[in-house]
Each structure stands twice: as structure tokens, then as C-alpha cells.
Amino acid sequence: MTHLAPATTPPTPTEREAALAEGSPLFVRSDSQLVFREAIRMGRLSDDAKSPIFAGRFMYVGSTMGTHRDLFKHIDTRLYLPFEVTP
């Protein structure tokens, strides 16, 4: 079994639940490539294949209506990527 190196901020399984608890229904943005490019530009994901937050290891699962937070889930662990970026 391959173990993944921890991301700078480890994903938590409750990001979606937290978004829903704030009363933010989810929707799917039509241009998922744009969503990934924005996440890379903001530092939430990386285009470096060696990074633990490499965009190719995450799937876009939707965005929150009220705050327009984009939700990403790791394809192996199924854990959500945190909203905040920690330097």
C-alpha cells in the first residue's frame, strides 16, 4: 500500500459538512478546468506532480452557494481539501 505524504494542511473529512452546516447549498461550476486553474493560482492545489497537493490527485466536487468556496476531494483518501491556505 502506498502512503501519501501529508499536505501542508492535512485534508479533513468534514469540509463538505462544514459548508452545508453554514447553510450553503452546493452547486457545480460548469468550467471545472477554470476551477482547478484558480485553485492552483491561489495555492490551494499545485501543478507540481511531486507535491502532496498536486491537482491531478484531487477531484472537484462542487462549490458552496453563499461563499463560493470550491470543494476538492483527494482521489485516494477521499478527504476534503481545507478551504484556507496555510503558507
RARATA-V714765 format. One line per field, one symbol per residue. ss: DSSP state (H for helix, E for strand, C for the rest). burial: # if it has 16 or more other ideal C-beta (glycine too) atoms within 10 Angstrom, else .. A space follows every 10 residues. Layout:
BEGIN
ss = ???
burial = ???
END
This chain:
BEGIN
ss = CCCCCCCCCC CECCHHHHHH HCCCCEECCC CHHHHHHHHH HHCCCECCCC CCCEHHHEEE EEEECCCCCE EEEECCCCCE CCCCCCC
burial = ......#... #...##..#. ...#...... ....##..## ...###.... ..#.#.##.# .###....## ####....## ###....
END
